[in-house]
Amino acid sequence: MNTGVTKVFIALSSGQALTSKQITARYGLSNPRDAVYTLRNEGYNIDLVEKSDTKGRTSRKYQMRNAKKS
């Protein structure tokens, strides 16, 4: 695992929910989906949670269900 993916793992396992833009800005990863793909292939449960606000805007955030590998 490279350092960017490791930083994403640490953030998600600590309970943070991150958008793709946040992953790119904070950890310098040009393709955040690859980081999530790598973590999922290592057995971590990462979901893409979609939420809508009262104005109908939708946001999608990656969130780890638990830090244990499945």
All heavy atoms as TSV, in Angstrom:
chain	resi	resn	atom	element	x	y	z
A	1	MET	N	N	0.848	-1.177	0.000
A	1	MET	CA	C	0.000	0.000	0.000
A	1	MET	C	C	0.890	1.237	0.000
A	1	MET	O	O	1.818	1.318	0.788
A	1	MET	CB	C	-0.876	-0.034	1.262
A	1	MET	CG	C	-2.262	0.382	1.017
A	1	MET	SD	S	-3.431	0.419	2.404
A	1	MET	CE	C	-2.884	-0.662	3.646
A	2	ASN	N	N	0.589	2.218	-0.872
A	2	ASN	CA	C	1.387	3.435	-0.862
A	2	ASN	C	C	0.928	4.383	0.239
A	2	ASN	O	O	-0.092	4.150	0.889
A	2	ASN	CB	C	1.379	4.115	-2.245
A	2	ASN	CG	C	0.024	4.687	-2.613
A	2	ASN	OD1	O	-0.755	5.092	-1.769
A	2	ASN	ND2	N	-0.250	4.728	-3.893
A	3	THR	N	N	1.655	5.453	0.448
A	3	THR	CA	C	1.371	6.332	1.581
A	3	THR	C	C	0.025	7.027	1.458
A	3	THR	O	O	-0.656	7.226	2.462
A	3	THR	CB	C	2.477	7.388	1.748
A	3	THR	OG1	O	2.608	8.120	0.525
A	3	THR	CG2	C	3.782	6.751	2.107
A	4	GLY	N	N	-0.389	7.407	0.247
A	4	GLY	CA	C	-1.693	8.040	0.078
A	4	GLY	C	C	-2.825	7.114	0.457
A	4	GLY	O	O	-3.767	7.509	1.148
A	5	VAL	N	N	-2.741	5.874	0.023
A	5	VAL	CA	C	-3.772	4.888	0.356
A	5	VAL	C	C	-3.764	4.617	1.852
A	5	VAL	O	O	-4.823	4.487	2.471
A	5	VAL	CB	C	-3.563	3.586	-0.451
A	5	VAL	CG1	C	-4.554	2.525	-0.031
A	5	VAL	CG2	C	-3.679	3.855	-1.937
A	6	THR	N	N	-2.584	4.578	2.453
A	6	THR	CA	C	-2.483	4.369	3.899
A	6	THR	C	C	-3.144	5.515	4.657
A	6	THR	O	O	-3.866	5.284	5.634
A	6	THR	CB	C	-1.007	4.249	4.321
A	6	THR	OG1	O	-0.412	3.168	3.602
A	6	THR	CG2	C	-0.884	3.999	5.809
A	7	LYS	N	N	-2.945	6.731	4.197
A	7	LYS	CA	C	-3.566	7.889	4.858
A	7	LYS	C	C	-5.083	7.853	4.725
A	7	LYS	O	O	-5.805	8.185	5.665
A	7	LYS	CB	C	-3.005	9.183	4.282
A	7	LYS	CG	C	-1.568	9.425	4.675
A	7	LYS	CD	C	-1.019	10.686	4.037
A	7	LYS	CE	C	0.430	10.895	4.403
A	7	LYS	NZ	N	0.989	12.101	3.785
A	8	VAL	N	N	-5.577	7.431	3.575
A	8	VAL	CA	C	-7.019	7.287	3.385
A	8	VAL	C	C	-7.551	6.210	4.321
A	8	VAL	O	O	-8.592	6.392	4.969
A	8	VAL	CB	C	-7.356	6.962	1.912
A	8	VAL	CG1	C	-8.829	6.599	1.758
A	8	VAL	CG2	C	-6.994	8.129	1.011
A	9	PHE	N	N	-6.843	5.100	4.430
A	9	PHE	CA	C	-7.253	4.029	5.332
A	9	PHE	C	C	-7.328	4.526	6.775
A	9	PHE	O	O	-8.298	4.261	7.482
A	9	PHE	CB	C	-6.282	2.852	5.261
A	9	PHE	CG	C	-6.487	1.851	6.351
A	9	PHE	CD1	C	-7.585	1.012	6.332
A	9	PHE	CD2	C	-5.615	1.778	7.424
A	9	PHE	CE1	C	-7.803	0.095	7.357
A	9	PHE	CE2	C	-5.821	0.869	8.445
A	9	PHE	CZ	C	-6.913	0.027	8.408
A	10	ILE	N	N	-6.325	5.266	7.216
A	10	ILE	CA	C	-6.308	5.783	8.590
A	10	ILE	C	C	-7.502	6.706	8.825
A	10	ILE	O	O	-8.177	6.619	9.860
A	10	ILE	CB	C	-4.976	6.492	8.890
A	10	ILE	CG1	C	-3.837	5.462	8.925
A	10	ILE	CG2	C	-5.043	7.271	10.198
A	10	ILE	CD1	C	-2.451	6.069	8.941
A	11	ALA	N	N	-7.784	7.578	7.866
A	11	ALA	CA	C	-8.916	8.497	8.012
A	11	ALA	C	C	-10.244	7.748	8.063
A	11	ALA	O	O	-11.083	8.011	8.937
A	11	ALA	CB	C	-8.913	9.503	6.867
A	12	LEU	N	N	-10.435	6.802	7.150
A	12	LEU	CA	C	-11.692	6.062	7.127
A	12	LEU	C	C	-11.853	5.179	8.353
A	12	LEU	O	O	-12.949	5.061	8.907
A	12	LEU	CB	C	-11.788	5.224	5.852
A	12	LEU	CG	C	-11.942	5.994	4.539
A	12	LEU	CD1	C	-11.875	5.042	3.354
A	12	LEU	CD2	C	-13.240	6.783	4.519
A	13	SER	N	N	-10.772	4.555	8.802
A	13	SER	CA	C	-10.873	3.669	9.961
A	13	SER	C	C	-11.082	4.439	11.256
A	13	SER	O	O	-11.553	3.879	12.240
A	13	SER	CB	C	-9.645	2.768	10.069
A	13	SER	OG	O	-8.494	3.536	10.304
A	14	SER	N	N	-10.767	5.741	11.259
A	14	SER	CA	C	-11.015	6.550	12.453
A	14	SER	C	C	-12.441	7.085	12.491
A	14	SER	O	O	-12.811	7.822	13.407
A	14	SER	CB	C	-10.020	7.705	12.535
A	14	SER	OG	O	-10.288	8.656	11.520
A	15	GLY	N	N	-13.241	6.743	11.470
A	15	GLY	CA	C	-14.646	7.126	11.475
A	15	GLY	C	C	-14.991	8.284	10.563
A	15	GLY	O	O	-16.149	8.693	10.501
A	16	GLN	N	N	-14.023	8.836	9.857
A	16	GLN	CA	C	-14.308	9.937	8.950
A	16	GLN	C	C	-15.013	9.426	7.706
A	16	GLN	O	O	-14.789	8.311	7.264
A	16	GLN	CB	C	-13.021	10.633	8.531
A	16	GLN	CG	C	-12.317	11.360	9.643
A	16	GLN	CD	C	-11.083	12.074	9.117
A	16	GLN	OE1	O	-11.091	12.627	8.024
A	16	GLN	NE2	N	-10.016	12.044	9.907
A	17	ALA	N	N	-15.861	10.267	7.147
A	17	ALA	CA	C	-16.480	10.000	5.861
A	17	ALA	C	C	-15.890	11.020	4.894
A	17	ALA	O	O	-15.851	12.211	5.185
A	17	ALA	CB	C	-17.989	10.152	5.948
A	18	LEU	N	N	-15.396	10.549	3.733
A	18	LEU	CA	C	-14.684	11.421	2.812
A	18	LEU	C	C	-15.289	11.364	1.411
A	18	LEU	O	O	-15.611	10.291	0.916
A	18	LEU	CB	C	-13.215	10.993	2.711
A	18	LEU	CG	C	-12.393	11.014	3.998
A	18	LEU	CD1	C	-11.058	10.326	3.769
A	18	LEU	CD2	C	-12.187	12.441	4.449
A	19	THR	N	N	-15.393	12.537	0.780
A	19	THR	CA	C	-15.780	12.591	-0.618
A	19	THR	C	C	-14.542	12.367	-1.474
A	19	THR	O	O	-13.407	12.446	-0.987
A	19	THR	CB	C	-16.396	13.949	-0.983
A	19	THR	OG1	O	-15.393	14.960	-0.830
A	19	THR	CG2	C	-17.606	14.276	-0.122
A	20	SER	N	N	-14.747	12.125	-2.751
A	20	SER	CA	C	-13.616	11.972	-3.668
A	20	SER	C	C	-12.775	13.241	-3.718
A	20	SER	O	O	-11.545	13.184	-3.753
A	20	SER	CB	C	-14.114	11.640	-5.074
A	20	SER	OG	O	-14.684	10.370	-5.097
A	21	LYS	N	N	-13.436	14.391	-3.715
A	21	LYS	CA	C	-12.703	15.664	-3.745
A	21	LYS	C	C	-11.863	15.850	-2.486
A	21	LYS	O	O	-10.752	16.372	-2.549
A	21	LYS	CB	C	-13.673	16.831	-3.902
A	21	LYS	CG	C	-14.247	16.945	-5.280
A	21	LYS	CD	C	-15.119	18.172	-5.412
A	21	LYS	CE	C	-15.695	18.278	-6.800
A	21	LYS	NZ	N	-16.491	19.500	-6.970
A	22	GLN	N	N	-12.372	15.455	-1.338
A	22	GLN	CA	C	-11.602	15.560	-0.093
A	22	GLN	C	C	-10.376	14.659	-0.132
A	22	GLN	O	O	-9.305	15.054	0.298
A	22	GLN	CB	C	-12.482	15.198	1.109
A	22	GLN	CG	C	-13.515	16.234	1.435
A	22	GLN	CD	C	-14.470	15.769	2.516
A	22	GLN	OE1	O	-14.817	14.591	2.595
A	22	GLN	NE2	N	-14.917	16.696	3.343
A	23	ILE	N	N	-10.530	13.457	-0.654
A	23	ILE	CA	C	-9.395	12.534	-0.748
A	23	ILE	C	C	-8.326	13.120	-1.661
A	23	ILE	O	O	-7.139	13.087	-1.345
A	23	ILE	CB	C	-9.867	11.148	-1.245
A	23	ILE	CG1	C	-10.740	10.476	-0.183
A	23	ILE	CG2	C	-8.668	10.265	-1.592
A	23	ILE	CD1	C	-11.424	9.201	-0.643
A	24	THR	N	N	-8.743	13.682	-2.786
A	24	THR	CA	C	-7.792	14.285	-3.716
A	24	THR	C	C	-7.072	15.462	-3.081
A	24	THR	O	O	-5.843	15.577	-3.166
A	24	THR	CB	C	-8.519	14.737	-5.001
A	24	THR	OG1	O	-9.103	13.589	-5.611
A	24	THR	CG2	C	-7.567	15.396	-5.967
A	25	ALA	N	N	-7.813	16.344	-2.429
A	25	ALA	CA	C	-7.220	17.553	-1.853
A	25	ALA	C	C	-6.327	17.251	-0.649
A	25	ALA	O	O	-5.235	17.805	-0.525
A	25	ALA	CB	C	-8.327	18.523	-1.444
A	26	ARG	N	N	-6.774	16.385	0.234
A	26	ARG	CA	C	-6.027	16.120	1.466
A	26	ARG	C	C	-4.818	15.227	1.258
A	26	ARG	O	O	-3.784	15.417	1.888
A	26	ARG	CB	C	-6.931	15.459	2.502
A	26	ARG	CG	C	-7.990	16.360	3.055
A	26	ARG	CD	C	-8.811	15.624	4.089
A	26	ARG	NE	N	-9.969	16.413	4.468
A	26	ARG	CZ	C	-10.886	15.995	5.317
A	26	ARG	NH1	N	-10.786	14.791	5.873
A	26	ARG	NH2	N	-11.916	16.766	5.612
A	27	TYR	N	N	-4.949	14.235	0.401
A	27	TYR	CA	C	-3.914	13.210	0.306
A	27	TYR	C	C	-3.192	13.189	-1.040
A	27	TYR	O	O	-2.327	12.358	-1.269
A	27	TYR	CB	C	-4.515	11.840	0.624
A	27	TYR	CG	C	-5.295	11.872	1.914
A	27	TYR	CD1	C	-6.665	11.687	1.933
A	27	TYR	CD2	C	-4.665	12.151	3.129
A	27	TYR	CE1	C	-7.385	11.743	3.116
A	27	TYR	CE2	C	-5.374	12.217	4.304
A	27	TYR	CZ	C	-6.740	12.015	4.290
A	27	TYR	OH	O	-7.448	12.092	5.456
A	28	GLY	N	N	-3.556	14.103	-1.930
A	28	GLY	CA	C	-2.856	14.245	-3.191
A	28	GLY	C	C	-3.016	13.092	-4.164
A	28	GLY	O	O	-2.174	12.898	-5.037
A	29	LEU	N	N	-4.084	12.350	-4.041
A	29	LEU	CA	C	-4.324	11.222	-4.948
A	29	LEU	C	C	-5.125	11.708	-6.150
A	29	LEU	O	O	-6.186	12.310	-6.003
A	29	LEU	CB	C	-5.083	10.110	-4.228
A	29	LEU	CG	C	-4.354	9.473	-3.048
A	29	LEU	CD1	C	-5.273	8.505	-2.332
A	29	LEU	CD2	C	-3.104	8.773	-3.512
A	30	SER	N	N	-4.626	11.448	-7.334
A	30	SER	CA	C	-5.319	11.909	-8.534
A	30	SER	C	C	-6.555	11.073	-8.845
A	30	SER	O	O	-7.470	11.549	-9.507
A	30	SER	CB	C	-4.372	11.910	-9.726
A	30	SER	OG	O	-3.875	10.610	-9.947
A	31	ASN	N	N	-6.583	9.830	-8.390
A	31	ASN	CA	C	-7.731	8.962	-8.616
A	31	ASN	C	C	-8.145	8.317	-7.288
A	31	ASN	O	O	-7.685	7.227	-6.945
A	31	ASN	CB	C	-7.390	7.897	-9.663
A	31	ASN	CG	C	-8.612	7.159	-10.140
A	31	ASN	OD1	O	-9.676	7.237	-9.530
A	31	ASN	ND2	N	-8.479	6.434	-11.232
A	32	PRO	N	N	-9.032	8.964	-6.540
A	32	PRO	CA	C	-9.426	8.433	-5.235
A	32	PRO	C	C	-10.145	7.089	-5.302
A	32	PRO	O	O	-10.071	6.300	-4.377
A	32	PRO	CB	C	-10.335	9.506	-4.657
A	32	PRO	CG	C	-10.651	10.422	-5.758
A	32	PRO	CD	C	-9.654	10.241	-6.836
A	33	ARG	N	N	-10.803	6.809	-6.424
A	33	ARG	CA	C	-11.487	5.516	-6.559
A	33	ARG	C	C	-10.498	4.361	-6.546
A	33	ARG	O	O	-10.818	3.277	-6.064
A	33	ARG	CB	C	-12.328	5.475	-7.826
A	33	ARG	CG	C	-13.563	6.362	-7.729
A	33	ARG	CD	C	-14.392	6.274	-8.964
A	33	ARG	NE	N	-13.670	6.910	-10.062
A	33	ARG	CZ	C	-14.055	6.890	-11.316
A	33	ARG	NH1	N	-15.149	6.268	-11.656
A	33	ARG	NH2	N	-13.338	7.495	-12.253
A	34	ASP	N	N	-9.291	4.589	-7.069
A	34	ASP	CA	C	-8.267	3.543	-7.027
A	34	ASP	C	C	-7.861	3.223	-5.592
A	34	ASP	O	O	-7.607	2.062	-5.259
A	34	ASP	CB	C	-7.025	3.958	-7.821
A	34	ASP	CG	C	-7.172	3.691	-9.303
A	34	ASP	OD1	O	-8.122	2.978	-9.689
A	34	ASP	OD2	O	-6.334	4.195	-10.063
A	35	ALA	N	N	-7.771	4.256	-4.754
A	35	ALA	CA	C	-7.417	4.037	-3.346
A	35	ALA	C	C	-8.485	3.196	-2.661
A	35	ALA	O	O	-8.183	2.238	-1.940
A	35	ALA	CB	C	-7.250	5.373	-2.624
A	36	VAL	N	N	-9.748	3.531	-2.902
A	36	VAL	CA	C	-10.856	2.782	-2.302
A	36	VAL	C	C	-10.883	1.361	-2.858
A	36	VAL	O	O	-11.080	0.393	-2.118
A	36	VAL	CB	C	-12.194	3.507	-2.536
A	36	VAL	CG1	C	-13.369	2.672	-2.076
A	36	VAL	CG2	C	-12.187	4.854	-1.829
A	37	TYR	N	N	-10.635	1.213	-4.153
A	37	TYR	CA	C	-10.586	-0.103	-4.785
A	37	TYR	C	C	-9.498	-0.967	-4.141
A	37	TYR	O	O	-9.719	-2.142	-3.834
A	37	TYR	CB	C	-10.333	0.071	-6.288
A	37	TYR	CG	C	-10.203	-1.214	-7.051
A	37	TYR	CD1	C	-11.332	-1.922	-7.443
A	37	TYR	CD2	C	-8.956	-1.726	-7.393
A	37	TYR	CE1	C	-11.214	-3.103	-8.155
A	37	TYR	CE2	C	-8.831	-2.907	-8.097
A	37	TYR	CZ	C	-9.962	-3.592	-8.474
A	37	TYR	OH	O	-9.852	-4.769	-9.166
A	38	THR	N	N	-8.327	-0.379	-3.916
A	38	THR	CA	C	-7.227	-1.103	-3.287
A	38	THR	C	C	-7.617	-1.580	-1.896
A	38	THR	O	O	-7.373	-2.730	-1.524
A	38	THR	CB	C	-5.973	-0.207	-3.204
A	38	THR	OG1	O	-5.596	0.168	-4.532
A	38	THR	CG2	C	-4.824	-0.916	-2.523
A	39	LEU	N	N	-8.227	-0.702	-1.113
A	39	LEU	CA	C	-8.633	-1.069	0.247
A	39	LEU	C	C	-9.722	-2.141	0.235
A	39	LEU	O	O	-9.697	-3.065	1.050
A	39	LEU	CB	C	-9.107	0.167	1.008
A	39	LEU	CG	C	-8.013	1.187	1.322
A	39	LEU	CD1	C	-8.625	2.471	1.874
A	39	LEU	CD2	C	-7.005	0.607	2.303
A	40	ARG	N	N	-10.660	-2.026	-0.683
A	40	ARG	CA	C	-11.713	-3.045	-0.781
A	40	ARG	C	C	-11.121	-4.399	-1.148
A	40	ARG	O	O	-11.550	-5.430	-0.631
A	40	ARG	CB	C	-12.757	-2.635	-1.808
A	40	ARG	CG	C	-13.687	-1.549	-1.325
A	40	ARG	CD	C	-14.650	-1.136	-2.401
A	40	ARG	NE	N	-15.622	-0.166	-1.913
A	40	ARG	CZ	C	-16.329	0.624	-2.697
A	40	ARG	NH1	N	-16.193	0.560	-4.009
A	40	ARG	NH2	N	-17.177	1.477	-2.173
A	41	ASN	N	N	-10.142	-4.404	-2.048
A	41	ASN	CA	C	-9.500	-5.669	-2.447
A	41	ASN	C	C	-8.697	-6.280	-1.311
A	41	ASN	O	O	-8.445	-7.482	-1.318
A	41	ASN	CB	C	-8.599	-5.461	-3.665
A	41	ASN	CG	C	-9.387	-5.483	-4.939
A	41	ASN	OD1	O	-10.507	-5.981	-4.981
A	41	ASN	ND2	N	-8.821	-4.941	-5.985
A	42	GLU	N	N	-8.285	-5.471	-0.359
A	42	GLU	CA	C	-7.593	-6.001	0.817
A	42	GLU	C	C	-8.578	-6.493	1.875
A	42	GLU	O	O	-8.165	-6.966	2.925
A	42	GLU	CB	C	-6.663	-4.941	1.390
A	42	GLU	CG	C	-5.482	-4.673	0.479
A	42	GLU	CD	C	-4.461	-3.737	1.077
A	42	GLU	OE1	O	-4.518	-3.487	2.303
A	42	GLU	OE2	O	-3.610	-3.267	0.331
A	43	GLY	N	N	-9.882	-6.357	1.622
A	43	GLY	CA	C	-10.893	-6.931	2.489
A	43	GLY	C	C	-11.591	-5.968	3.424
A	43	GLY	O	O	-12.359	-6.392	4.279
A	44	TYR	N	N	-11.364	-4.670	3.249
A	44	TYR	CA	C	-12.016	-3.699	4.128
A	44	TYR	C	C	-13.382	-3.325	3.574
A	44	TYR	O	O	-13.566	-3.206	2.366
A	44	TYR	CB	C	-11.147	-2.450	4.297
A	44	TYR	CG	C	-9.858	-2.752	5.002
A	44	TYR	CD1	C	-8.671	-2.884	4.297
A	44	TYR	CD2	C	-9.830	-2.955	6.375
A	44	TYR	CE1	C	-7.480	-3.184	4.946
A	44	TYR	CE2	C	-8.651	-3.251	7.027
A	44	TYR	CZ	C	-7.489	-3.372	6.310
A	44	TYR	OH	O	-6.319	-3.680	6.953
A	45	ASN	N	N	-14.346	-3.154	4.479
A	45	ASN	CA	C	-15.724	-2.844	4.104
A	45	ASN	C	C	-15.891	-1.332	3.969
A	45	ASN	O	O	-16.083	-0.626	4.947
A	45	ASN	CB	C	-16.696	-3.367	5.162
A	45	ASN	CG	C	-16.649	-4.867	5.274
A	45	ASN	OD1	O	-16.604	-5.550	4.272
A	45	ASN	ND2	N	-16.645	-5.377	6.491
A	46	ILE	N	N	-15.849	-0.851	2.741
A	46	ILE	CA	C	-15.987	0.579	2.486
A	46	ILE	C	C	-17.208	0.772	1.604
A	46	ILE	O	O	-17.332	0.168	0.541
A	46	ILE	CB	C	-14.730	1.143	1.801
A	46	ILE	CG1	C	-13.525	0.945	2.710
A	46	ILE	CG2	C	-14.932	2.622	1.470
A	46	ILE	CD1	C	-12.212	1.319	2.106
A	47	ASP	N	N	-18.117	1.622	2.079
A	47	ASP	CA	C	-19.348	1.902	1.352
A	47	ASP	C	C	-19.306	3.311	0.791
A	47	ASP	O	O	-18.652	4.191	1.338
A	47	ASP	CB	C	-20.560	1.800	2.279
A	47	ASP	CG	C	-20.764	0.405	2.819
A	47	ASP	OD1	O	-20.488	-0.565	2.093
A	47	ASP	OD2	O	-21.202	0.283	3.979
A	48	LEU	N	N	-20.042	3.535	-0.287
A	48	LEU	CA	C	-20.259	4.865	-0.820
A	48	LEU	C	C	-21.668	5.253	-0.400
A	48	LEU	O	O	-22.654	4.741	-0.914
A	48	LEU	CB	C	-20.104	4.878	-2.339
A	48	LEU	CG	C	-20.226	6.233	-3.004
A	48	LEU	CD1	C	-19.163	7.199	-2.473
A	48	LEU	CD2	C	-20.089	6.096	-4.502
A	49	VAL	N	N	-21.761	6.149	0.573
A	49	VAL	CA	C	-23.044	6.542	1.154
A	49	VAL	C	C	-23.526	7.806	0.457
A	49	VAL	O	O	-22.793	8.782	0.343
A	49	VAL	CB	C	-22.897	6.788	2.678
A	49	VAL	CG1	C	-24.212	7.210	3.280
A	49	VAL	CG2	C	-22.359	5.543	3.356
A	50	GLU	N	N	-24.756	7.768	-0.013
A	50	GLU	CA	C	-25.340	8.904	-0.726
A	50	GLU	C	C	-26.383	9.568	0.161
A	50	GLU	O	O	-27.258	8.896	0.707
A	50	GLU	CB	C	-25.979	8.399	-2.016
A	50	GLU	CG	C	-26.426	9.472	-2.949
A	50	GLU	CD	C	-26.878	8.900	-4.272
A	50	GLU	OE1	O	-26.037	8.350	-5.000
A	50	GLU	OE2	O	-28.086	9.006	-4.551
A	51	LYS	N	N	-26.268	10.884	0.293
A	51	LYS	CA	C	-27.230	11.631	1.108
A	51	LYS	C	C	-27.707	12.842	0.336
A	51	LYS	O	O	-26.954	13.454	-0.409
A	51	LYS	CB	C	-26.583	12.085	2.419
A	51	LYS	CG	C	-26.243	10.947	3.340
A	51	LYS	CD	C	-25.731	11.438	4.672
A	51	LYS	CE	C	-25.395	10.242	5.546
A	51	LYS	NZ	N	-24.886	10.636	6.839
A	52	SER	N	N	-28.972	13.198	0.537
A	52	SER	CA	C	-29.549	14.390	-0.083
A	52	SER	C	C	-29.935	15.378	0.997
A	52	SER	O	O	-30.433	14.988	2.059
A	52	SER	CB	C	-30.784	14.030	-0.890
A	52	SER	OG	O	-30.442	13.176	-1.952
A	53	ASP	N	N	-29.729	16.665	0.712
A	53	ASP	CA	C	-30.146	17.688	1.677
A	53	ASP	C	C	-31.542	18.176	1.317
A	53	ASP	O	O	-32.178	17.693	0.387
A	53	ASP	CB	C	-29.127	18.824	1.750
A	53	ASP	CG	C	-29.004	19.597	0.452
A	53	ASP	OD1	O	-29.803	19.374	-0.472
A	53	ASP	OD2	O	-28.098	20.449	0.367
A	54	THR	N	N	-32.027	19.158	2.057
A	54	THR	CA	C	-33.395	19.637	1.862
A	54	THR	C	C	-33.583	20.347	0.525
A	54	THR	O	O	-34.701	20.477	0.052
A	54	THR	CB	C	-33.794	20.591	2.999
A	54	THR	OG1	O	-32.849	21.673	3.046
A	54	THR	CG2	C	-33.831	19.876	4.328
A	55	LYS	N	N	-32.496	20.791	-0.100
A	55	LYS	CA	C	-32.585	21.463	-1.394
A	55	LYS	C	C	-32.427	20.503	-2.562
A	55	LYS	O	O	-32.362	20.908	-3.703
A	55	LYS	CB	C	-31.543	22.571	-1.483
A	55	LYS	CG	C	-31.800	23.690	-0.497
A	55	LYS	CD	C	-30.825	24.817	-0.665
A	55	LYS	CE	C	-31.159	25.913	0.331
A	55	LYS	NZ	N	-30.263	27.057	0.173
A	56	GLY	N	N	-32.309	19.215	-2.268
A	56	GLY	CA	C	-32.221	18.209	-3.303
A	56	GLY	C	C	-30.812	17.932	-3.798
A	56	GLY	O	O	-30.625	17.160	-4.726
A	57	ARG	N	N	-29.811	18.550	-3.189
A	57	ARG	CA	C	-28.425	18.301	-3.588
A	57	ARG	C	C	-27.968	16.978	-2.993
A	57	ARG	O	O	-28.281	16.661	-1.854
A	57	ARG	CB	C	-27.515	19.427	-3.111
A	57	ARG	CG	C	-27.838	20.753	-3.760
A	57	ARG	CD	C	-26.983	21.839	-3.199
A	57	ARG	NE	N	-27.334	22.027	-1.796
A	57	ARG	CZ	C	-27.124	23.129	-1.105
A	57	ARG	NH1	N	-26.521	24.144	-1.663
A	57	ARG	NH2	N	-27.478	23.218	0.154
A	58	THR	N	N	-27.232	16.219	-3.772
A	58	THR	CA	C	-26.771	14.908	-3.347
A	58	THR	C	C	-25.269	14.927	-3.141
A	58	THR	O	O	-24.534	15.494	-3.938
A	58	THR	CB	C	-27.116	13.847	-4.404
A	58	THR	OG1	O	-28.524	13.872	-4.642
A	58	THR	CG2	C	-26.719	12.463	-3.960
A	59	SER	N	N	-24.841	14.318	-2.032
A	59	SER	CA	C	-23.400	14.163	-1.805
A	59	SER	C	C	-23.118	12.677	-1.576
A	59	SER	O	O	-23.939	11.947	-1.041
A	59	SER	CB	C	-22.937	14.989	-0.603
A	59	SER	OG	O	-23.504	14.498	0.580
A	60	ARG	N	N	-21.934	12.261	-2.018
A	60	ARG	CA	C	-21.521	10.858	-1.864
A	60	ARG	C	C	-20.216	10.828	-1.101
A	60	ARG	O	O	-19.263	11.497	-1.481
A	60	ARG	CB	C	-21.352	10.213	-3.237
A	60	ARG	CG	C	-22.635	10.084	-3.999
A	60	ARG	CD	C	-22.394	9.599	-5.418
A	60	ARG	NE	N	-23.618	9.602	-6.192
A	60	ARG	CZ	C	-24.052	10.626	-6.909
A	60	ARG	NH1	N	-23.335	11.722	-6.961
A	60	ARG	NH2	N	-25.179	10.547	-7.579
A	61	LYS	N	N	-20.193	10.050	-0.024
A	61	LYS	CA	C	-18.994	9.946	0.801
A	61	LYS	C	C	-18.635	8.491	1.037
A	61	LYS	O	O	-19.511	7.646	1.228
A	61	LYS	CB	C	-19.206	10.633	2.158
A	61	LYS	CG	C	-19.372	12.123	2.050
A	61	LYS	CD	C	-19.411	12.774	3.407
A	61	LYS	CE	C	-19.468	14.281	3.262
A	61	LYS	NZ	N	-19.321	14.946	4.543
A	62	TYR	N	N	-17.330	8.233	1.017
A	62	TYR	CA	C	-16.841	6.902	1.357
A	62	TYR	C	C	-16.788	6.780	2.869
A	62	TYR	O	O	-16.363	7.701	3.564
A	62	TYR	CB	C	-15.439	6.680	0.779
A	62	TYR	CG	C	-15.429	6.606	-0.724
A	62	TYR	CD1	C	-14.963	7.657	-1.486
A	62	TYR	CD2	C	-15.882	5.462	-1.383
A	62	TYR	CE1	C	-14.945	7.590	-2.868
A	62	TYR	CE2	C	-15.870	5.379	-2.759
A	62	TYR	CZ	C	-15.409	6.455	-3.497
A	62	TYR	OH	O	-15.402	6.372	-4.860
A	63	GLN	N	N	-17.230	5.641	3.369
A	63	GLN	CA	C	-17.295	5.412	4.801
A	63	GLN	C	C	-16.954	3.940	5.077
A	63	GLN	O	O	-17.409	3.051	4.359
A	63	GLN	CB	C	-18.717	5.721	5.267
A	63	GLN	CG	C	-18.901	5.919	6.709
A	63	GLN	CD	C	-20.314	6.468	6.983
A	63	GLN	OE1	O	-21.156	6.549	6.117
A	63	GLN	NE2	N	-20.538	6.815	8.203
A	64	MET	N	N	-16.173	3.706	6.113
A	64	MET	CA	C	-15.803	2.339	6.461
A	64	MET	C	C	-16.781	1.819	7.501
A	64	MET	O	O	-17.035	2.481	8.516
A	64	MET	CB	C	-14.376	2.291	7.000
A	64	MET	CG	C	-13.850	0.880	7.180
A	64	MET	SD	S	-12.142	0.810	7.698
A	64	MET	CE	C	-11.301	1.267	6.195
A	65	ARG	N	N	-17.344	0.641	7.252
A	65	ARG	CA	C	-18.278	0.035	8.207
A	65	ARG	C	C	-17.581	-0.380	9.476
A	65	ARG	O	O	-18.045	-0.128	10.558
A	65	ARG	CB	C	-18.954	-1.175	7.584
A	65	ARG	CG	C	-20.176	-0.812	6.820
A	65	ARG	CD	C	-20.953	-2.022	6.446
A	65	ARG	NE	N	-20.633	-2.278	5.028
A	65	ARG	CZ	C	-20.720	-3.440	4.464
A	65	ARG	NH1	N	-21.095	-4.486	5.140
A	65	ARG	NH2	N	-20.419	-3.574	3.180
A	66	ASN	N	N	-16.452	-1.059	9.329
A	66	ASN	CA	C	-15.638	-1.432	10.471
A	66	ASN	C	C	-14.221	-1.638	9.965
A	66	ASN	O	O	-13.991	-1.867	8.783
A	66	ASN	CB	C	-16.167	-2.677	11.192
A	66	ASN	CG	C	-16.365	-3.836	10.253
A	66	ASN	OD1	O	-15.853	-3.858	9.149
A	66	ASN	ND2	N	-17.122	-4.816	10.694
A	67	ALA	N	N	-13.264	-1.541	10.845
A	67	ALA	CA	C	-11.857	-1.608	10.429
A	67	ALA	C	C	-11.386	-3.038	10.195
A	67	ALA	O	O	-10.289	-3.247	9.710
A	67	ALA	CB	C	-10.980	-0.925	11.458
A	68	LYS	N	N	-12.204	-4.004	10.545
A	68	LYS	CA	C	-11.793	-5.418	10.399
A	68	LYS	C	C	-11.931	-5.852	8.961
A	68	LYS	O	O	-12.850	-5.449	8.257
A	68	LYS	CB	C	-12.658	-6.313	11.282
A	68	LYS	CG	C	-12.474	-6.040	12.741
A	68	LYS	CD	C	-13.374	-6.949	13.547
A	68	LYS	CE	C	-13.243	-6.630	15.017
A	68	LYS	NZ	N	-14.158	-7.440	15.815
A	69	LYS	N	N	-11.040	-6.695	8.542
A	69	LYS	CA	C	-11.142	-7.261	7.200
A	69	LYS	C	C	-12.249	-8.318	7.195
A	69	LYS	O	O	-12.456	-9.005	8.179
A	69	LYS	CB	C	-9.820	-7.923	6.798
A	69	LYS	CG	C	-8.725	-6.944	6.520
A	69	LYS	CD	C	-7.513	-7.664	6.013
A	69	LYS	CE	C	-6.412	-6.700	5.658
A	69	LYS	NZ	N	-5.266	-7.367	5.063
A	70	SER	N	N	-12.937	-8.404	6.072
A	70	SER	CA	C	-14.007	-9.413	5.976
A	70	SER	C	C	-13.473	-10.709	5.430
A	70	SER	O	O	-12.423	-10.813	4.894
A	70	SER	CB	C	-15.130	-8.890	5.069
A	70	SER	OG	O	-14.633	-8.563	3.805
